[in-house]
């Protein structure tokens, strides 16, 4: 009889050091790198250090210190790399947004800093107030109900750039789907943890694929279908792909059966083909992906994807230098969907590779925390939260580099977007608590 990934025996007991001093040193380095980037932009554009560089560094450093103190007090055994990586990515995002502010009419960096402060405040709140992450499993159905409400509400508001994913009122805007993904991760983890045996060992077998009973798989499949259906109505195919990928990954982790990966790939390919054929907004993005230079050939000038590819090409191996690029030509989405193109042009292949490695390290530490967890819910939740970040980075990076069609999602921590940065700080807070439990309970792996 096969053993599911969730039911794998825990590694041998080993109490690990707290490493809060390592975390503090890395936080100092993260803040200094961000301040250096901020000053480099001012020197490149105006030949002088920005007058508010000290204020920027103090704000970012203060937020990092408060988050560190909360972790030191409440989660002393938490992974020492997660918080510094989040601070560095958030700081680099603020630098890139500030750099683009200098050549665009609107000023987004101050608002992004405020949203970052709110995100850190929620991070501290989660770390300090959530005494036991397992309490989240009790509210699985409340979480999924709240997630569905958050996804349905934007349908009644006007579309923005072709997608109905925003709630806008009196100059204030929010993207509820960003919060829904965390709630759905909680629901998927709780439900699959309770029903993993039924999903893995009961039902009809077709060749090597064990199909679970409808009673076991039906509820979670219905919730997933409703979620994706709502997102299709909102024309937000990027988030639907994220939810579907999260569903398939957790189903595989819960059952240990690789057949679900194949089924997921087939269903996602079929859904993508149907969406591209039936939805004009999606069809136009697929057409742009297949023919990124068609507008140039037609005499209309380069589109956003073409400008993004030009930016990456101009960056070369080492980049043009912060503040020296021309990615602002991409247009209105340069601070959100295409901010990675600015990093590629001004930091080069070396810089963009370092940014991707930071994301990879963040995801890897989340997975390691999940592998070290003893209880199925904790393991699935950690892997689900880390997978959200991994899927977002893949979809966005693939879109702006021409690997896959554009989806319009926000790069975690890096891109402009208050809802996104707040949600990602909550994800990091939950991963910190999970890693603290894994390391403090003598559960093994050298994290």
C-alpha positions in Angstrom: 0.0 0.0 0.0 1.4 3.4 -1.0 1.9 6.1 1.7 0.7 9.6 1.0 3.1 12.5 1.2 1.2 13.9 4.1 1.5 10.6 6.1 5.2 10.3 5.6 7.0 9.7 9.0 8.6 12.7 10.6 12.4 12.9 10.6 14.4 12.2 13.7 14.1 14.6 16.6 16.6 17.5 16.6 16.3 20.7 18.5 17.7 23.5 16.4 19.2 26.9 17.3 16.9 30.0 17.2 19.1 32.0 14.8 17.4 35.3 15.6 20.9 37.0 15.4 21.3 35.7 11.9 17.9 37.1 11.0 18.8 40.5 12.4 22.1 40.7 10.4 20.3 39.7 7.2 17.6 42.3 7.8 20.3 45.0 8.2 21.8 43.9 4.9 18.4 43.8 3.2 17.6 47.4 4.3 21.1 48.7 3.3 20.8 47.1 -0.2 17.4 48.8 -0.6 18.7 52.2 0.5 21.6 51.8 -1.8 19.3 51.2 -4.7 17.2 54.2 -3.8 20.3 56.4 -3.7 21.5 54.9 -7.0 18.3 55.9 -8.7 18.6 59.5 -7.5 22.3 59.7 -8.6 21.5 58.4 -12.0 18.5 60.7 -12.7 19.6 63.9 -11.0 23.2 63.5 -10.0 22.4 63.7 -6.3 21.2 61.5 -3.5 17.4 61.8 -3.0 16.7 64.2 -0.1 14.3 61.8 1.5 16.8 58.8 1.4 17.3 58.9 5.1 13.5 59.0 5.7 13.0 56.1 3.3 15.8 54.0 5.0 14.4 54.8 8.4 10.9 53.8 7.5 12.0 50.5 5.9 14.4 49.8 8.7 11.8 50.6 11.4 9.3 48.2 9.8 11.9 45.5 9.6 12.9 46.0 13.2 9.3 45.8 14.5 8.7 42.6 12.5 11.9 41.1 13.9 11.0 42.0 17.5 7.6 40.3 17.0 9.2 37.2 15.7 11.8 37.2 18.4 9.1 37.5 21.1 6.4 35.1 19.6 8.2 32.8 17.2 11.8 32.5 18.3 12.5 29.2 16.3 11.0 30.6 13.1 13.0 30.3 9.8 15.6 33.1 9.9 15.6 33.6 6.1 11.9 34.2 5.4 11.6 37.7 6.9 14.9 39.1 5.4 13.9 37.9 2.0 10.5 39.5 2.3 12.0 42.8 3.4 14.6 42.8 0.6 11.9 42.1 -2.1 9.6 44.7 -0.7 12.5 47.2 -0.5 13.5 46.5 -4.1 9.9 46.9 -5.2 9.8 50.3 -3.6 13.0 51.3 -5.3 11.7 50.2 -8.8 8.4 52.0 -8.3 10.1 55.2 -7.2 12.4 55.0 -10.2 9.4 54.7 -12.5 7.6 57.5 -10.6 10.3 59.9 -11.9 9.1 59.4 -15.5 5.4 58.9 -15.1 2.6 61.4 -14.1 1.4 59.5 -10.9 3.5 59.0 -7.8 2.9 55.4 -6.5 5.9 54.9 -4.2 4.5 56.8 -1.2 1.2 54.8 -1.3 3.2 51.6 -1.8 5.2 52.4 1.4 2.0 52.9 3.3 0.6 49.6 2.0 3.8 48.0 3.0 3.5 49.4 6.5 0.0 48.0 6.7 1.3 44.6 5.5 4.0 44.6 8.2 1.4 45.6 10.8 -0.8 42.6 9.8 2.3 40.4 9.8 3.0 41.4 13.4 -0.7 40.9 14.3 -0.7 37.4 12.8 2.6 36.4 14.5 1.6 37.8 17.9 -2.1 36.9 18.1 -2.4 33.6 16.3 -1.3 31.4 19.1 -1.9 28.1 17.3 -2.2 27.9 13.5 -4.3 24.7 13.9 -7.3 26.9 14.9 -7.6 27.9 11.3 -8.7 24.4 10.4 -11.9 24.9 12.5 -12.9 27.7 10.2 -12.3 25.9 6.9 -15.9 26.4 5.6 -16.1 30.0 6.9 -12.9 30.6 5.0 -14.2 29.3 1.7 -17.5 31.2 2.1 -15.6 34.4 2.7 -13.4 33.7 -0.2 -16.3 33.2 -2.6 -17.9 36.4 -1.4 -14.6 38.3 -2.0 -14.5 36.9 -5.5 -18.1 37.6 -6.4 -18.3 41.2 -5.2 -16.1 42.7 -8.0 -18.5 41.4 -10.6 -20.8 44.2 -9.8 -18.1 46.9 -10.3 -16.8 48.2 -13.6 -14.0 46.4 -15.4 -10.5 47.8 -15.2 -8.2 47.1 -18.1 -10.6 44.4 -19.3 -10.9 42.5 -15.9 -13.5 42.8 -13.2 -11.3 42.1 -10.2 -11.3 45.5 -8.5 -13.6 47.3 -6.0 -13.3 51.0 -6.5 -15.0 53.6 -4.4 -14.2 57.3 -3.9 -10.7 57.0 -5.2 -9.9 53.9 -3.1 -9.4 50.5 -4.7 -8.8 47.0 -3.5 -8.4 43.6 -5.2 -10.4 41.1 -3.0 -9.1 38.1 -5.0 -5.7 38.6 -3.4 -7.1 37.8 0.1 -9.3 35.0 -1.3 -6.3 32.9 -2.3 -5.1 32.7 1.3 -8.6 31.7 2.5 -8.8 29.0 -0.2 -5.4 27.7 0.8 -6.7 27.3 4.4 -9.9 25.5 3.1 -8.0 23.2 0.8 -5.5 22.2 3.4 -8.1 21.5 6.1 -10.4 19.5 3.8 -7.7 17.5 2.2 -6.1 16.8 5.6 -9.4 15.3 6.9 -10.1 13.3 3.7 -6.7 12.3 2.5 -7.3 8.6 3.1 -10.6 8.5 1.2 -9.0 10.4 -1.6 -6.0 8.1 -1.9 -7.4 4.6 -1.2 -11.1 4.5 -2.1 -13.0 4.8 -5.4 -12.6 3.3 -8.8 -9.2 2.5 -10.4 -8.6 3.3 -14.0 -5.3 1.8 -15.1 -2.7 3.4 -12.7 -5.0 6.3 -11.6 -7.1 5.9 -8.4 -10.2 8.0 -8.8 -11.7 8.9 -5.4 -15.4 8.6 -4.6 -17.7 11.5 -5.5 -18.5 11.9 -1.8 -14.9 12.5 -0.9 -13.9 14.7 -3.9 -17.2 16.3 -4.7 -17.3 19.1 -2.2 -13.8 20.4 -2.8 -14.2 20.0 -6.6 -17.5 22.0 -6.5 -15.8 24.8 -4.5 -12.9 24.9 -7.0 -15.3 24.9 -9.9 -17.4 27.8 -8.4 -14.2 29.7 -7.7 -12.8 29.3 -11.2 -16.3 30.0 -12.7 -16.5 33.3 -10.9 -13.0 34.3 -12.0 -13.8 33.4 -15.6 -16.8 35.8 -15.4 -14.4 38.4 -14.1 -12.0 37.7 -17.0 -9.2 37.0 -14.4 -7.6 33.9 -15.9 -4.4 34.4 -14.1 -6.0 34.0 -10.7 -8.0 31.1 -12.0 -4.8 29.4 -13.1 -3.3 30.0 -9.7 -6.3 28.5 -7.9 -6.3 25.5 -10.1 -2.6 24.9 -9.7 -3.0 25.2 -5.9 -5.8 22.7 -5.9 -3.8 20.1 -8.0 -0.6 20.6 -6.0 -2.3 20.1 -2.6 -4.3 17.1 -4.0 -1.0 15.5 -5.1 0.6 16.2 -1.7 -2.4 14.8 0.2 -2.6 11.6 -1.8 0.9 11.1 -3.0 -0.4 10.1 -6.5 1.4 11.6 -9.5 -1.6 10.8 -11.7 -3.3 14.0 -10.4 -0.5 16.1 -11.9 -1.2 14.6 -15.3 -5.0 15.1 -14.9 -4.4 18.7 -13.8 -2.2 19.5 -16.8 -4.8 18.1 -19.2 -7.7 20.0 -17.6 -5.7 23.2 -17.5 -4.7 22.9 -21.2 -8.4 22.2 -22.1 -9.5 25.2 -20.0 -6.9 27.5 -21.5 -7.9 26.5 -25.0 -11.6 27.0 -24.4 -10.9 30.4 -22.8 -8.7 31.5 -25.6 -11.4 30.5 -28.1 -14.4 31.9 -26.4 -13.3 35.0 -24.4 -12.2 38.0 -26.6 -10.0 39.5 -23.8 -8.1 36.2 -23.4 -8.0 35.6 -27.1 -6.3 39.0 -27.7 -3.6 38.2 -25.1 -2.9 34.8 -26.7 -2.7 36.6 -30.1 -0.2 39.1 -28.7 1.8 36.3 -27.2 2.0 34.3 -30.5 2.8 37.4 -32.5 4.4 40.0 -30.2 5.8 42.1 -33.1 2.7 42.1 -35.2 1.8 45.7 -34.3 5.3 46.8 -35.4 4.8 45.1 -38.8 1.4 46.8 -39.1 3.0 50.2 -38.5 1.3 50.8 -35.1 4.5 50.6 -33.1 5.5 48.0 -30.4 2.9 46.8 -27.9 3.5 46.1 -24.2 4.9 42.6 -24.7 7.3 43.7 -27.5 8.5 46.6 -25.3 9.1 44.2 -22.4 11.2 41.9 -24.6 13.2 45.0 -25.9 13.8 46.0 -22.2 15.2 42.5 -21.3 17.4 42.5 -24.4 18.7 46.0 -23.6 19.6 44.9 -20.1 22.2 42.4 -21.3 24.2 40.5 -18.7 24.8 43.3 -16.1 22.0 45.8 -16.9 22.0 49.5 -17.9 22.1 50.6 -14.2 19.3 51.7 -11.9 17.6 54.8 -13.4 19.2 54.4 -16.8 16.7 52.2 -18.6 13.7 53.0 -20.8 11.2 50.5 -19.6 8.7 53.3 -19.0 7.9 53.0 -22.7 6.0 49.8 -21.9 3.0 52.0 -20.8 0.4 52.0 -18.0 1.2 48.5 -16.6 4.9 49.2 -16.2 4.6 49.4 -12.4 2.4 46.4 -12.0 2.4 43.6 -14.6 5.7 44.5 -16.2 7.8 45.8 -13.3 10.0 42.7 -13.8 11.0 44.2 -17.2 12.4 47.3 -15.4 14.5 45.0 -13.2 15.6 43.0 -16.2 16.7 46.1 -18.2 18.4 48.0 -15.3 19.8 45.1 -13.3 20.5 42.8 -16.3 20.5 39.0 -16.4 22.6 38.9 -13.2 20.1 41.1 -11.3 17.0 39.4 -12.5 18.5 36.0 -11.8 19.2 37.1 -8.2 15.6 38.3 -7.8 14.3 35.0 -9.1 16.6 33.1 -6.7 15.2 35.1 -3.8 11.7 33.9 -4.7 13.0 30.4 -5.2 14.6 30.5 -1.7 11.4 31.9 -0.2 9.4 29.0 -1.7 12.0 26.4 -0.8 12.0 27.5 2.9 8.2 27.3 2.9 8.3 23.8 1.5 11.0 22.7 4.0 8.8 24.0 6.8 5.9 21.9 5.4 8.1 18.8 5.2 9.1 19.2 8.8 5.5 19.5 10.1 4.0 16.6 12.0 0.3 17.2 11.4 -1.3 16.9 7.9 -3.0 20.3 8.1 0.2 22.2 8.9 2.1 20.4 6.2 -0.5 21.1 3.5 -1.0 24.7 4.6 2.8 25.5 4.4 3.1 23.8 1.0 0.0 25.6 -0.2 1.1 29.0 0.9 4.6 28.5 -0.6 3.0 27.2 -3.8 0.9 30.4 -4.2 4.1 32.4 -4.3 5.7 29.9 -6.7 2.8 29.9 -9.1 2.5 33.7 -9.1 6.2 34.1 -9.9 6.1 31.5 -12.7 3.0 33.0 -14.3 4.2 36.6 -14.2 7.8 35.9 -15.2 6.5 33.6 -18.0 4.1 36.3 -19.2 6.5 39.2 -19.4 9.3 37.1 -21.0 7.0 35.7 -23.7 7.0 32.1 -22.4 3.3 32.0 -21.8 0.4 34.5 -22.4 0.1 37.5 -20.1 -2.4 37.1 -17.2 -2.3 40.5 -15.4 -1.2 39.3 -12.0 1.1 41.2 -9.6 4.7 40.1 -8.8 4.8 39.3 -5.1 6.2 42.3 -3.1 7.8 43.8 -6.2 4.9 45.2 -8.2 2.6 48.1 -7.4 -0.5 46.9 -5.6 -1.6 47.4 -2.0 -3.8 44.3 -1.9 -0.9 42.1 -3.2 1.8 43.4 -0.8 -0.5 43.1 2.2 -1.6 39.5 1.3 2.0 38.4 0.8 3.0 39.7 4.2 0.2 37.6 5.7 1.6 34.6 3.8 5.1 35.2 5.2 3.6 35.5 8.7 1.8 32.2 8.5 5.0 30.5 7.1 7.0 32.0 10.0 4.5 30.5 12.5 4.6 27.1 10.8 8.4 27.0 10.6 8.5 28.0 14.3 6.3 25.1 15.2 8.4 22.7 13.1 11.7 23.7 14.5 10.7 24.2 18.2 8.9 20.8 18.4 12.0 18.8 17.6 10.5 17.9 14.3 13.8 17.4 12.4 15.1 19.0 9.2 17.8 21.6 9.6 15.8 24.6 8.6 
